[in-house]
Amino acid sequence: MKLNEWFMANCYGIPPKLPILAVIAILLASFISPVMVRADAFGISTILPEARRNTLASDANEAKGNLTLRDAIELALMRNPELAAFATEMRALEGATLQAGLLRNPEVSVNVENAGNIGRLQGDVNSSESVAKEVTQQTTTIRIGQLIELGGKRVARVNAALLGEQLAAIDYEFRRVEIIARVANVFTEVVAGQERVKLAEETRRLAQQVVDTVMLRVKAGKVPPIEETRAKVGLSAARIEFEQAQRDLISARKRLALLWDSAMPQFGQALGSLEISIAPPDFQLLQERVMENPLALRALKNIEHRKALLEVEQTRRIPNLTVNAGVVNYALLGGNTAIASVAIPLPLFDRNQGNIKEAHQRVSKAEDEQAAMALRLKTELAQSYEAMSAAWNEIGILRDEILPGARSAFDVTRRGYELGKFGLLEMLDAQRILFQNQVLYVRALANYHRLVNDIERLIAAPIESVTSPRS
């Protein structure tokens, strides 16, 4: 079997016994190009496998022991429905790319003229009467036509579809970074809530010790009974603070569990420390890294996509070629006649001018959006960096100056109260100041961690990867 016969028989199911159709196979084969490549060729092969793995929520088990930040992130990435939706969109766009590279289907037409008018020729076939009767006999025409796209339309269309896949992959990566930052923030809230509960419990214990001490002094007649009432009021306030801290912790735990679509948290303690050792890095280094954010990469890729769509519209200025070939069968004579035709539109009026102009403007719009996105990311980075620097300074002052002084003042006033050198109000005030500053310290630590998470979201990398930290 010849090459063209094999092509027709295997690709279109047409028997190789019709040699008149071989010309169509040759024309089609000349326009088939290896354009069906996967998006891996564009450098996103490291994203797609992870996207597919993260959609397998059934493989993840709910954490029932103590929970680390890594465990929480893995659960959220595997079970979060938002991420699964983005992964599904990427697989859908693979189908769009496949469809963009397919050839147009051939068309087959059958035309029967003078149906049923099959008569016998009378007289001499060379006579005018016989010729007239032959003209009116039944004829059957079978044609097969193929639209051939010229000007690189299919290649441009597939390239635009592949860039669409890359945009979806970057959208997935952006959503993944957002979820990681969200999990880190809520995990920080849980750890801070645990610390606040410990502080409230310690404050409640100290308040109970104060009440016991005051009761002993009241019984001994050293202080009036009103001081016992005051001490019990302070104890009640400490209990209220403890209960509020517990409620806030329960709420934070529920918000964390909801990030991996769990109605009730099954984990125990959130393992982590709020104490920090990472100083704010140099701002210039962070500003260089912020352009690696998925949003910045998406804006650049969107420009490429718009240019690819412009190329698609430009290729549509070139008209397509339609090739028809077939046979005409004469029922009475029994003979076949080969026929062929070529049709091409004349681009006199519609040369796709409007769509090309629109595509040009879309490219300009994408470039403006890219500049706006770069400015937005740099602005967010500057704001977060300033807030992080302020939080770093606040933590240093609380840790090195305020907390040691407040703790020392409370210890002195408590011992002095037991010795009768200070009154109850001085001791309760020292206790209140100590607790308030301890809470402020925990909040400052948690705020610093949230700002670090925000900067890591902006640079799409751990902050430890930024060298030359500031002293």
MARDO-425250 format. One record per residue (C-alpha): residue in three letters; x, y, z. Coordinates in nm, 3 decimals, always signed. Each point is the difference from the previous one (the first is absolute). Example, Ala and Ser with C-alpha at 12.3 -4.5 7.8 and 13.67 -1.06 7.14 Angstrom:
// MARDO-425250
> resn x y z
> ALA +1.230 -0.450 +0.780
> SER +0.137 +0.344 -0.066
This chain:
// MARDO-425250
> resn x y z
> MET +0.000 +0.000 +0.000
> LYS +0.132 +0.344 -0.090
> LEU +0.056 +0.270 +0.261
> ASN -0.295 +0.209 -0.110
> GLU -0.230 -0.303 -0.006
> TRP +0.111 -0.100 +0.349
> PHE -0.062 +0.354 +0.127
> MET -0.351 +0.012 -0.142
> ALA -0.090 -0.347 +0.121
> ASN +0.130 +0.045 +0.357
> CYS -0.076 +0.366 +0.068
> TYR -0.335 +0.036 -0.173
> GLY -0.117 -0.357 -0.056
> ILE -0.025 +0.047 -0.381
> PRO +0.076 -0.309 -0.207
> PRO +0.327 +0.024 -0.195
> LYS -0.177 -0.103 -0.320
> LEU -0.094 +0.358 -0.083
> PRO +0.324 +0.142 -0.140
> ILE -0.167 +0.328 -0.091
> LEU -0.010 +0.089 +0.372
> ALA +0.374 -0.044 +0.050
> VAL +0.059 +0.365 -0.082
> ILE -0.189 +0.097 +0.315
> ALA +0.223 -0.220 +0.214
> ILE +0.311 +0.159 -0.148
> LEU -0.132 +0.352 +0.063
> LEU -0.101 -0.081 +0.357
> ALA +0.329 -0.170 +0.078
> SER +0.190 +0.308 -0.112
> PHE -0.180 +0.213 +0.260
> ILE +0.037 -0.231 +0.299
> SER +0.262 +0.139 +0.235
> PRO +0.116 -0.115 +0.345
> VAL -0.173 +0.272 +0.198
> MET -0.160 -0.219 +0.263
> VAL +0.249 +0.047 +0.283
> ARG -0.084 +0.012 +0.365
> ALA +0.032 +0.296 +0.228
> ASP +0.309 -0.162 +0.156
> ALA +0.200 +0.143 -0.289
> PHE -0.066 +0.347 +0.136
> GLY +0.159 -0.058 +0.337
> ILE -0.296 -0.079 +0.228
> SER +0.053 -0.374 +0.033
> THR +0.091 +0.050 +0.364
> ILE -0.343 +0.149 +0.072
> LEU -0.239 -0.234 -0.175
> PRO +0.093 -0.326 +0.176
> GLU -0.033 +0.168 +0.339
> ALA -0.335 +0.143 -0.100
> ARG -0.129 -0.344 -0.079
> ARG +0.140 -0.148 +0.320
> ASN -0.160 +0.268 +0.212
> THR -0.346 -0.084 -0.132
> LEU +0.010 -0.350 +0.150
> ALA -0.178 +0.099 +0.317
> SER -0.097 -0.359 +0.075
> ASP +0.364 -0.086 +0.067
> ALA +0.029 +0.249 +0.286
> ASN -0.076 -0.099 +0.357
> GLU -0.127 +0.244 +0.259
> ALA +0.265 +0.089 +0.255
> LYS -0.095 -0.142 +0.338
> GLY +0.323 +0.057 +0.193
> ASN +0.204 +0.311 +0.053
> LEU +0.011 +0.216 -0.310
> THR +0.298 +0.171 -0.160
> LEU -0.016 +0.280 -0.253
> ARG +0.121 -0.235 -0.272
> ASP -0.279 -0.246 +0.081
> ALA -0.260 +0.277 -0.017
> ILE +0.128 +0.123 -0.337
> GLU +0.003 -0.350 -0.148
> LEU -0.356 -0.065 +0.115
> ALA -0.121 +0.331 -0.141
> LEU +0.172 -0.055 -0.335
> MET -0.151 -0.345 -0.035
> ARG -0.351 +0.075 +0.123
> ASN -0.072 +0.363 -0.077
> PRO -0.280 +0.015 -0.263
> GLU +0.128 +0.328 -0.148
> LEU +0.326 -0.163 -0.100
> ALA -0.183 -0.299 -0.144
> ALA -0.206 +0.232 -0.220
> PHE +0.314 +0.160 -0.145
> ALA +0.150 -0.343 -0.069
> THR -0.319 -0.101 -0.182
> GLU +0.017 +0.316 -0.210
> MET +0.352 -0.090 -0.110
> ARG -0.112 -0.343 -0.115
> ALA -0.292 +0.160 -0.185
> LEU +0.237 +0.230 -0.187
> GLU +0.200 -0.303 -0.111
> GLY -0.310 -0.102 -0.193
> ALA -0.020 +0.348 -0.152
> THR +0.360 -0.033 -0.119
> LEU -0.075 -0.340 -0.148
> GLN -0.301 +0.137 -0.184
> ALA +0.198 +0.297 -0.132
> GLY +0.246 -0.230 -0.178
> LEU -0.251 -0.225 -0.175
> LEU -0.048 +0.010 -0.376
> ARG -0.337 +0.092 -0.148
> ASN -0.217 -0.295 -0.091
> PRO -0.040 -0.077 -0.373
> GLU -0.344 +0.035 -0.156
> VAL -0.162 -0.256 -0.231
> SER -0.285 +0.093 -0.233
> VAL -0.212 -0.216 -0.233
> ASN -0.201 +0.162 -0.278
> VAL -0.245 -0.197 -0.216
> GLU -0.145 +0.165 -0.312
> ASN -0.297 -0.126 -0.200
> ALA -0.069 -0.271 +0.253
> GLY -0.186 -0.296 -0.154
> ASN +0.047 +0.128 -0.358
> ILE +0.194 -0.302 -0.126
> GLY -0.126 -0.071 -0.351
> ARG +0.134 -0.189 -0.298
> LEU +0.166 +0.186 -0.278
> GLN -0.199 -0.019 -0.323
> GLY +0.145 +0.029 -0.344
> ASP +0.353 +0.085 -0.086
> VAL +0.207 +0.131 +0.285
> ASN +0.146 +0.258 -0.233
> SER -0.340 +0.144 -0.087
> SER -0.119 +0.319 +0.162
> GLU -0.307 -0.176 +0.141
> SER +0.211 -0.262 +0.180
> VAL +0.232 +0.265 +0.141
> ALA -0.299 +0.189 +0.141
> LYS -0.124 -0.314 +0.174
> GLU +0.344 -0.072 +0.140
> VAL +0.018 +0.345 +0.159
> THR -0.312 -0.066 +0.203
> GLN +0.118 -0.326 +0.151
> GLN +0.074 -0.038 +0.376
> THR +0.343 +0.115 +0.124
> THR +0.146 -0.045 +0.349
> THR +0.274 +0.231 +0.124
> ILE +0.203 -0.086 +0.314
> ARG +0.230 +0.268 +0.139
> ILE +0.228 +0.017 +0.303
> GLY +0.125 +0.338 +0.112
> GLN +0.263 +0.110 +0.248
> LEU +0.055 +0.345 +0.149
> ILE +0.372 +0.076 +0.021
> GLU +0.097 +0.279 +0.239
> LEU +0.271 +0.224 -0.143
> GLY +0.223 +0.258 +0.164
> GLY +0.092 -0.204 +0.309
> LYS -0.343 +0.024 +0.161
> ARG +0.018 -0.333 +0.176
> VAL +0.350 +0.058 +0.138
> ALA -0.097 +0.345 +0.131
> ARG -0.321 -0.138 +0.151
> VAL +0.183 -0.277 +0.184
> ASN +0.266 +0.239 +0.125
> ALA -0.269 +0.227 +0.146
> ALA -0.171 -0.299 +0.164
> LEU +0.329 -0.115 +0.156
> LEU +0.055 +0.346 +0.142
> GLY -0.352 -0.021 +0.142
> GLU +0.107 -0.321 +0.176
> GLN +0.300 +0.179 +0.144
> LEU -0.221 +0.281 +0.131
> ALA -0.219 -0.257 +0.173
> ALA +0.309 -0.165 +0.151
> ILE +0.121 +0.336 +0.133
> ASP -0.349 +0.067 +0.140
> TYR +0.025 -0.334 +0.178
> GLU +0.342 +0.089 +0.138
> PHE -0.129 +0.339 +0.119
> ARG -0.292 -0.164 +0.176
> ARG +0.237 -0.255 +0.156
> VAL +0.221 +0.279 +0.140
> GLU -0.310 +0.182 +0.128
> ILE -0.124 -0.312 +0.179
> ILE +0.342 -0.062 +0.156
> ALA +0.009 +0.359 +0.130
> ARG -0.355 -0.031 +0.130
> VAL +0.079 -0.324 +0.180
> ALA +0.314 +0.152 +0.150
> ASN -0.196 +0.300 +0.129
> VAL -0.276 -0.208 +0.159
> PHE +0.258 -0.243 +0.141
> THR +0.172 +0.301 +0.157
> GLU -0.333 +0.103 +0.153
> VAL -0.037 -0.347 +0.153
> VAL +0.351 +0.006 +0.145
> ALA -0.058 +0.354 +0.133
> GLY -0.333 -0.113 +0.144
> GLN +0.173 -0.283 +0.183
> GLU +0.252 +0.245 +0.144
> ARG -0.276 +0.237 +0.103
> VAL -0.182 -0.283 +0.179
> LYS +0.321 -0.082 +0.188
> LEU +0.040 +0.364 +0.100
> ALA -0.364 +0.023 +0.110
> GLU +0.038 -0.319 +0.201
> GLU +0.314 +0.136 +0.165
> THR -0.175 +0.328 +0.076
> ARG -0.296 -0.183 +0.148
> ARG +0.237 -0.202 +0.218
> LEU +0.174 +0.316 +0.119
> ALA -0.337 +0.164 +0.069
> GLN -0.098 -0.301 +0.211
> GLN +0.325 +0.028 +0.195
> VAL -0.073 +0.367 +0.061
> VAL -0.347 -0.086 +0.130
> ASP +0.146 -0.262 +0.233
> THR +0.259 +0.246 +0.128
> VAL -0.259 +0.271 +0.058
> MET -0.232 -0.242 +0.181
> LEU +0.283 -0.091 +0.239
> ARG +0.073 +0.366 +0.069
> VAL -0.370 +0.073 +0.051
> LYS -0.028 -0.285 +0.249
> ALA +0.308 +0.129 +0.177
> GLY -0.164 +0.344 +0.019
> LYS +0.282 +0.168 -0.187
> VAL -0.221 +0.131 -0.284
> PRO -0.370 +0.088 -0.021
> PRO -0.248 -0.250 -0.159
> ILE -0.053 +0.232 -0.298
> GLU +0.339 -0.109 -0.134
> GLU -0.123 -0.361 -0.017
> THR -0.292 +0.118 -0.212
> ARG +0.235 +0.189 -0.230
> ALA +0.225 -0.303 -0.036
> LYS -0.294 -0.223 -0.089
> VAL -0.113 +0.252 -0.264
> GLY +0.348 -0.027 -0.154
> LEU -0.028 -0.379 +0.007
> SER -0.336 +0.013 -0.177
> ALA +0.149 +0.225 -0.269
> ALA +0.286 -0.246 -0.046
> ARG -0.249 -0.285 -0.041
> ILE -0.193 +0.196 -0.264
> GLU +0.326 +0.067 -0.186
> PHE +0.085 -0.371 +0.014
> GLU -0.339 -0.102 -0.138
> GLN +0.028 +0.259 -0.279
> ALA +0.345 -0.131 -0.093
> GLN -0.140 -0.353 -0.016
> ARG -0.286 +0.109 -0.227
> ASP +0.241 +0.182 -0.232
> LEU +0.221 -0.308 -0.018
> ILE -0.296 -0.225 -0.085
> SER -0.105 +0.240 -0.276
> ALA +0.352 +0.011 -0.145
> ARG +0.022 -0.381 +0.004
> LYS -0.328 -0.026 -0.190
> ARG +0.115 +0.252 -0.262
> LEU +0.319 -0.197 -0.049
> ALA -0.185 -0.330 -0.043
> LEU -0.239 +0.157 -0.252
> LEU +0.295 +0.073 -0.228
> TRP +0.018 -0.372 -0.075
> ASP -0.379 -0.035 -0.002
> SER -0.036 -0.151 +0.346
> ALA -0.304 +0.105 +0.201
> MET +0.161 -0.067 +0.339
> PRO +0.371 +0.001 +0.086
> GLN +0.135 -0.344 +0.085
> PHE +0.359 +0.100 +0.072
> GLY +0.150 +0.055 +0.344
> GLN +0.248 +0.279 +0.061
> ALA +0.137 +0.221 -0.275
> LEU +0.373 -0.046 +0.029
> GLY +0.185 +0.325 -0.050
> SER +0.177 +0.287 +0.173
> LEU -0.070 +0.369 -0.036
> GLU +0.350 +0.098 +0.101
> ILE +0.180 +0.140 -0.304
> SER +0.360 +0.008 -0.110
> ILE -0.041 +0.131 -0.356
> ALA +0.060 +0.372 -0.033
> PRO -0.155 +0.191 -0.292
> PRO +0.220 -0.053 -0.310
> ASP +0.127 +0.282 -0.215
> PHE -0.290 +0.168 -0.178
> GLN +0.182 +0.022 -0.333
> LEU +0.046 -0.377 -0.008
> LEU -0.368 -0.052 +0.069
> GLN -0.095 +0.246 -0.272
> GLU +0.203 -0.199 -0.251
> ARG -0.171 -0.323 +0.102
> VAL -0.354 +0.138 -0.008
> MET -0.008 -0.020 -0.379
> GLU +0.013 -0.380 +0.038
> ASN -0.348 +0.007 +0.147
> PRO -0.247 -0.210 -0.205
> LEU -0.210 +0.312 -0.060
> ALA +0.299 +0.175 -0.159
> LEU +0.083 -0.308 -0.206
> ARG -0.362 -0.030 -0.107
> ALA -0.006 +0.361 -0.117
> LEU +0.305 -0.065 -0.217
> LYS -0.144 -0.325 -0.131
> ASN -0.328 +0.176 -0.075
> ILE +0.186 +0.235 -0.234
> GLU +0.139 -0.303 -0.185
> HIS -0.347 -0.150 -0.017
> ARG -0.149 +0.319 -0.140
> LYS +0.274 +0.018 -0.261
> ALA -0.073 -0.360 -0.094
> LEU -0.369 +0.084 -0.039
> LEU +0.101 +0.297 -0.217
> GLU +0.198 -0.239 -0.218
> VAL -0.306 -0.222 -0.029
> GLU -0.206 +0.293 -0.123
> GLN +0.272 +0.103 -0.243
> THR +0.012 -0.347 -0.154
> ARG -0.373 +0.022 -0.066
> ARG +0.067 +0.271 -0.259
> ILE +0.124 -0.274 -0.229
> PRO -0.293 -0.188 -0.158
> ASN -0.024 -0.377 +0.027
> LEU +0.009 -0.241 -0.291
> THR -0.275 -0.250 -0.067
> VAL +0.092 -0.297 -0.221
> ASN -0.273 -0.219 -0.152
> ALA +0.047 -0.320 -0.196
> GLY -0.231 -0.277 -0.108
> VAL -0.157 -0.202 -0.280
> VAL -0.307 +0.028 -0.223
> ASN -0.176 -0.327 -0.082
> TYR -0.221 -0.032 -0.309
> ALA -0.260 -0.264 +0.076
> LEU -0.083 -0.096 -0.361
> LEU +0.348 -0.003 -0.146
> GLY +0.159 -0.132 +0.317
> GLY +0.301 +0.228 -0.025
> ASN +0.170 +0.221 +0.267
> THR +0.150 +0.344 -0.045
> ALA +0.244 +0.153 +0.250
> ILE -0.067 +0.355 +0.115
> ALA +0.200 +0.240 +0.220
> SER -0.038 +0.359 +0.111
> VAL +0.175 +0.255 +0.221
> ALA -0.184 +0.285 +0.178
> ILE +0.150 +0.294 +0.184
> PRO -0.178 +0.315 +0.129
> LEU +0.104 +0.338 -0.134
> PRO +0.091 +0.230 +0.294
> LEU -0.145 +0.314 -0.152
> PHE -0.208 +0.135 +0.288
> ASP +0.056 -0.208 +0.315
> ARG +0.368 -0.035 +0.081
> ASN -0.065 -0.043 +0.373
> GLN +0.090 +0.363 +0.062
> GLY -0.226 +0.046 +0.301
> ASN +0.120 -0.308 +0.188
> ILE +0.364 +0.091 -0.068
> LYS -0.053 +0.350 +0.138
> GLU -0.169 -0.142 +0.309
> ALA +0.285 -0.247 +0.053
> HIS +0.255 +0.285 -0.026
> GLN -0.184 +0.192 +0.271
> ARG -0.017 -0.312 +0.217
> VAL +0.379 -0.024 -0.018
> SER +0.034 +0.363 +0.107
> LYS -0.246 -0.061 +0.284
> ALA +0.200 -0.303 +0.118
> GLU +0.317 +0.210 +0.005
> ASP -0.174 +0.269 +0.207
> GLU -0.132 -0.266 +0.239
> GLN +0.349 -0.141 +0.039
> ALA +0.138 +0.341 +0.097
> ALA -0.289 +0.053 +0.243
> MET +0.056 -0.342 +0.156
> ALA +0.371 +0.067 +0.050
> LEU -0.082 +0.330 +0.170
> ARG -0.263 -0.166 +0.218
> LEU +0.236 -0.277 +0.115
> LYS +0.277 +0.248 +0.079
> THR -0.244 +0.217 +0.195
> GLU -0.128 -0.295 +0.203
> LEU +0.358 -0.109 +0.067
> ALA +0.097 +0.348 +0.123
> GLN -0.300 +0.017 +0.233
> SER +0.057 -0.349 +0.140
> TYR +0.372 +0.066 +0.043
> GLU -0.058 +0.321 +0.193
> ALA -0.254 -0.174 +0.223
> MET +0.239 -0.292 +0.054
> SER +0.285 +0.234 +0.094
> ALA -0.228 +0.178 +0.248
> ALA -0.112 -0.333 +0.147
> TRP +0.363 -0.110 +0.029
> ASN +0.085 +0.314 +0.197
> GLU -0.309 -0.043 +0.220
> ILE +0.094 -0.358 +0.080
> GLY +0.351 +0.109 +0.098
> ILE -0.126 +0.269 +0.236
> LEU -0.258 -0.229 +0.162
> ARG +0.245 -0.287 +0.039
> ASP +0.302 +0.195 +0.120
> GLU -0.151 +0.289 +0.195
> ILE -0.369 -0.011 +0.082
> LEU -0.054 -0.365 +0.096
> PRO +0.302 -0.028 +0.232
> GLY -0.102 +0.324 +0.172
> ALA -0.366 -0.101 +0.036
> ARG +0.094 -0.343 +0.134
> SER +0.245 +0.148 +0.249
> ALA -0.256 +0.260 +0.114
> PHE -0.263 -0.268 +0.062
> ASP +0.239 -0.220 +0.197
> VAL +0.110 +0.294 +0.216
> THR -0.353 +0.122 +0.069
> ARG -0.123 -0.350 +0.083
> ARG +0.278 -0.059 +0.251
> GLY -0.046 +0.351 +0.131
> TYR -0.374 -0.057 +0.046
> GLU +0.067 -0.315 +0.198
> LEU +0.231 +0.206 +0.221
> GLY -0.250 +0.284 +0.026
> LYS +0.210 +0.251 -0.195
> PHE -0.241 +0.033 -0.293
> GLY -0.376 +0.013 -0.024
> LEU -0.225 -0.237 -0.190
> LEU -0.071 +0.249 -0.276
> GLU +0.372 +0.034 -0.080
> MET +0.036 -0.377 -0.024
> LEU -0.310 -0.044 -0.217
> ASP +0.114 +0.280 -0.229
> ALA +0.342 -0.161 -0.040
> GLN -0.165 -0.333 -0.076
> ARG -0.226 +0.161 -0.262
> ILE +0.290 +0.178 -0.170
> LEU +0.203 -0.321 -0.014
> PHE -0.284 -0.197 -0.157
> GLN -0.083 +0.273 -0.252
> ASN +0.360 +0.024 -0.118
> GLN +0.031 -0.377 -0.024
> VAL -0.308 -0.002 -0.224
> LEU +0.144 +0.288 -0.204
> TYR +0.321 -0.197 -0.046
> VAL -0.187 -0.305 -0.126
> ARG -0.205 +0.215 -0.237
> ALA +0.312 +0.174 -0.128
> LEU +0.166 -0.336 -0.066
> ALA -0.309 -0.129 -0.181
> ASN -0.026 +0.321 -0.202
> TYR +0.365 -0.030 -0.102
> HIS -0.056 -0.357 -0.116
> ARG -0.304 +0.110 -0.203
> LEU +0.206 +0.272 -0.167
> VAL +0.273 -0.252 -0.077
> ASN -0.264 -0.225 -0.155
> ASP -0.127 +0.290 -0.206
> ILE +0.347 +0.082 -0.130
> GLU +0.061 -0.367 -0.080
> ARG -0.325 +0.006 -0.195
> LEU +0.119 +0.303 -0.193
> ILE +0.341 -0.147 -0.086
> ALA -0.141 -0.356 -0.033
> ALA +0.292 -0.139 +0.198
> PRO +0.112 -0.044 +0.363
> ILE +0.141 +0.318 +0.146
> GLU +0.306 -0.197 +0.111
> SER +0.095 -0.033 -0.366
> VAL +0.064 +0.374 -0.018
> THR +0.365 +0.054 +0.087
> SER +0.172 +0.282 +0.189
> PRO -0.242 +0.042 +0.293
> ARG +0.003 +0.333 +0.176
> SER +0.157 +0.007 +0.344
